[in-house]
Amino acid sequence: PGALIDSLIQVLGEENVLTDPYDLDRYSGDALSPTRAFGAEDAFDRLADVVARPGSTDDVCAVLKLANESGTPVIPFGAGTGVMGATVPALGGIVLDLQRMNKILAINPTDMTAEVEAGVVLEDLENALALQGLMPGHDPYSVPIATVAGTIATNGVGYRAGAHGPMGDQVVALEAVLADGRVMSTRAVPSQSSGPSLKHLFIGSEGVFGVITKATIRVFRLPEAQVFSAVSFDTFDQGFNAAAEMFALGVRPTLVDLTEEDEGITFHLLFEGFKE
């Protein structure tokens, strides 16, 4: 690890290569706790060997080339708000913190897309889009912390998934760095007429096939109106059947939540749209 750390410092600068035990512990996991890991508790005993903080796609390429040459595992890290253990360094290695790559590169109201770097925080994107009457379609509880590439790599599901689907459904194009340091970019078009859709290799893959460095995602108009509704049912089955029938009829609210509470089963709905 010593020689690798020295090489990382040459590429990124000493301030962007972290080896302090506190930092290694802080980056060696996400919101998944050992008590919920169900048989994988031992994986939490292993810390990362080093944390690297690239500031550009070229930096990511350089780090992955070094890791590939030395056979060192690499764990991409967004903001650590995931709950599936994607950032646990079970075999040690390099945690690749992408939060320095936080530029909003373009917002296109005509195409209804935004091009951003991997480490852009969702709340920052939301604030920038709101100035143009737009919003992202992904709205998890961790909006003030979560990064765009982190939510793509975990295919996160937020509160607006009823209308817009998970984060992966909103991806138009990706730039990703492969394990050997090569850069792969997909075209920013809504669909392909033939051939494989390479962007789907990286959506939900948790960094297995490469490190996402940029993304072009769909954005949406801010709604003019919101309507909240709550309906109570005597049994869970009644509520579930009502939800299934609603979707079968093509009624698609922004938020759908069927909850069993002390007073019974409650079906919460949020409708967003535009006034006539």
C-alpha positions in Angstrom: 0.0 0.0 0.0 2.9 2.4 0.7 4.1 2.6 -2.9 0.5 2.9 -4.2 -0.2 5.7 -1.7 2.9 7.5 -2.9 1.7 7.2 -6.5 -1.7 8.4 -5.7 -0.2 11.5 -4.0 1.8 12.2 -7.1 -1.4 12.2 -9.2 -3.9 13.9 -6.8 -1.8 15.8 -4.4 -1.3 15.0 -0.7 -4.5 16.8 0.4 -6.6 14.5 -1.7 -5.2 11.2 -0.5 -6.5 10.3 3.0 -4.9 7.7 5.2 -5.8 8.9 8.7 -7.6 6.1 10.7 -10.6 8.4 11.3 -11.0 9.0 7.5 -10.6 5.3 6.7 -13.3 4.4 9.2 -15.6 7.2 8.0 -15.4 6.1 4.3 -15.5 2.3 4.9 -19.3 1.9 4.7 -22.6 3.5 4.1 -25.9 3.6 6.0 -26.1 -0.2 6.1 -25.3 -1.4 9.6 -23.7 -4.8 10.5 -26.9 -5.8 12.4 -28.8 -5.6 9.1 -26.1 -7.3 6.9 -27.5 -10.8 7.5 -24.5 -13.0 7.4 -22.0 -10.5 6.0 -21.2 -8.9 9.4 -17.5 -9.8 9.1 -17.1 -7.6 6.0 -17.4 -4.5 8.2 -14.2 -5.4 10.1 -12.1 -4.5 7.0 -11.3 -0.8 6.4 -10.1 0.8 3.2 -6.4 1.2 2.8 -6.6 4.7 1.4 -9.2 7.3 0.3 -8.6 9.0 -3.1 -10.4 12.2 -4.0 -10.2 12.8 -7.8 -11.2 16.2 -9.2 -11.7 15.3 -12.8 -12.3 12.4 -15.2 -8.5 12.4 -16.0 -7.8 11.9 -12.2 -10.2 8.9 -12.1 -8.5 7.4 -15.1 -5.1 7.8 -13.4 -6.3 6.2 -10.2 -7.9 3.2 -11.9 -4.8 2.6 -14.0 -2.7 2.5 -10.8 -5.2 0.2 -9.2 -5.4 -2.1 -12.2 -1.6 -2.4 -12.4 -1.3 -3.3 -8.7 -4.5 -5.5 -8.5 -6.0 -3.2 -5.9 -9.8 -3.1 -5.4 -11.6 0.2 -6.0 -14.8 1.2 -4.3 -16.6 4.2 -5.8 -18.1 6.5 -3.1 -20.8 9.1 -3.6 -22.0 10.4 -0.3 -22.5 7.2 1.8 -26.3 7.5 2.1 -27.0 4.2 0.5 -28.5 1.3 2.6 -27.2 -1.7 0.7 -23.5 -1.8 1.7 -22.2 -0.8 -1.7 -19.3 1.1 -0.2 -18.1 -1.5 2.2 -14.4 -2.3 1.3 -14.7 -6.0 2.0 -11.2 -6.6 0.6 -9.7 -3.3 1.5 -8.3 -1.2 -1.3 -9.0 2.4 -2.6 -12.2 4.2 -1.7 -12.8 6.6 -4.6 -14.6 9.7 -3.2 -16.1 11.6 -6.2 -17.5 14.5 -4.3 -15.0 17.0 -5.6 -16.4 16.4 -9.1 -19.5 18.6 -8.4 -20.0 20.8 -11.5 -23.4 21.3 -13.1 -22.2 21.4 -16.7 -25.4 22.3 -18.6 -29.1 22.7 -18.2 -31.1 22.4 -21.4 -34.8 23.4 -20.9 -35.5 22.6 -24.6 -34.2 19.0 -24.4 -35.4 18.8 -20.7 -32.0 17.5 -19.7 -29.2 18.4 -17.3 -25.5 17.3 -17.7 -23.7 17.0 -14.4 -20.5 15.6 -12.9 -20.7 12.6 -10.7 -20.5 14.3 -7.3 -23.2 16.9 -7.8 -25.5 16.9 -4.8 -29.2 16.4 -5.6 -30.2 19.5 -3.6 -27.7 21.7 -5.4 -29.1 20.4 -8.7 -32.6 21.0 -7.5 -31.8 24.6 -6.6 -30.2 25.3 -10.0 -33.1 23.7 -11.9 -35.7 25.6 -9.9 -34.3 28.9 -11.2 -35.5 27.8 -14.7 -38.8 26.3 -13.5 -37.5 22.7 -13.6 -36.8 19.9 -11.1 -35.1 16.5 -11.0 -37.4 13.5 -11.0 -35.5 11.7 -8.2 -36.4 12.9 -4.7 -35.1 10.6 -1.9 -35.0 11.5 1.8 -31.3 12.1 1.4 -31.6 15.0 -1.2 -29.3 17.4 0.8 -26.5 14.8 0.8 -26.9 12.2 -2.0 -24.9 12.6 -5.3 -26.2 12.1 -8.8 -23.8 9.3 -9.7 -24.4 7.6 -6.3 -28.1 7.4 -7.0 -27.6 6.1 -10.5 -25.1 3.5 -9.3 -27.6 2.2 -6.8 -30.7 2.9 -9.0 -32.2 4.8 -6.1 -36.0 5.0 -5.6 -37.3 8.3 -4.3 -40.6 9.8 -3.4 -41.5 10.8 -7.0 -40.9 7.3 -8.3 -44.6 6.7 -8.8 -44.5 9.3 -11.6 -40.9 9.2 -12.8 -39.6 5.8 -11.9 -36.2 5.1 -10.2 -33.1 7.2 -11.0 -32.0 4.8 -13.7 -35.2 5.6 -15.7 -34.1 9.2 -15.9 -30.6 8.6 -17.3 -30.1 9.7 -20.9 -26.3 9.3 -21.2 -23.3 8.4 -19.1 -19.6 8.9 -19.1 -17.8 6.1 -17.1 -14.2 5.1 -16.6 -13.5 1.4 -17.0 -11.2 -0.7 -14.8 -8.2 -0.2 -17.0 -8.6 3.6 -17.1 -10.3 3.9 -20.5 -13.2 6.3 -20.8 -16.6 5.2 -22.2 -19.3 7.6 -23.2 -22.8 6.8 -24.4 -24.8 9.2 -26.7 -27.3 11.6 -25.2 -30.3 10.3 -27.1 -33.5 9.0 -25.7 -33.3 5.6 -27.3 -31.3 3.4 -29.6 -32.7 1.9 -32.7 -30.4 -1.2 -32.4 -27.6 -2.6 -30.4 -27.1 -2.9 -26.6 -27.9 0.0 -24.3 -24.5 0.3 -22.6 -25.7 2.8 -20.0 -27.7 0.1 -18.4 -24.5 -1.7 -17.5 -23.8 1.0 -15.0 -27.2 1.8 -13.7 -27.6 -0.1 -10.4 -24.3 -1.8 -10.8 -22.7 -0.2 -7.7 -19.5 0.4 -9.6 -18.8 -3.2 -10.6 -18.3 -2.4 -14.3 -16.8 1.1 -14.0 -16.9 4.5 -12.3 -19.6 7.0 -13.4 -18.0 10.4 -13.9 -20.7 12.3 -15.7 -24.4 11.9 -16.5 -27.0 13.5 -18.6 -30.4 13.0 -16.9 -34.0 14.0 -17.7 -35.5 16.9 -15.8 -39.1 17.9 -15.4 -41.2 21.1 -15.2 -42.0 22.2 -11.7 -45.7 21.4 -11.1 -48.2 24.2 -10.7 -50.3 22.3 -8.2 -50.1 19.5 -5.6 -52.9 17.6 -4.1 -52.5 15.2 -1.1 -55.0 12.5 -0.4 -55.3 9.8 2.2 -57.7 6.8 2.2 -58.2 4.3 5.0 -58.9 0.6 4.5 -59.9 -2.2 6.9 -57.2 -4.6 5.6 -53.9 -4.5 3.8 -55.3 -6.6 1.0 -58.1 -4.0 0.3 -55.5 -1.2 0.1 -53.2 -3.2 -2.1 -56.1 -4.1 -4.5 -57.1 -0.5 -4.7 -53.6 0.5 -5.6 -53.3 -2.2 -8.2 -56.7 -1.1 -9.8 -55.6 2.5 -9.8 -52.4 1.7 -11.8 -54.4 -0.7 -14.1 -56.6 2.3 -15.0 -53.6 4.4 -15.9 -53.8 6.7 -12.9 -50.2 7.4 -11.8 -49.8 9.7 -8.8 -46.4 11.1 -8.0 -46.2 9.4 -4.6 -47.9 6.2 -3.5 -47.5 4.9 0.1 -49.6 2.1 1.6 -48.9 2.0 5.3 -50.1 -0.2 8.2 -50.6 2.1 11.2 -52.1 1.7 14.6 -55.5 2.9 13.5 -55.5 0.7 10.4 -54.3 0.7 6.7 -53.8 4.1 5.1 -53.2 4.8 1.5 -51.3 8.1 0.9 -51.3 9.7 -2.5 -49.7 12.9 -3.9 -50.8 14.2 -7.3 -48.7 16.9 -9.1 -49.6 18.6 -12.3 -50.6 21.7 -14.2 -53.7 23.8 -14.0 -56.0 24.0 -16.9 
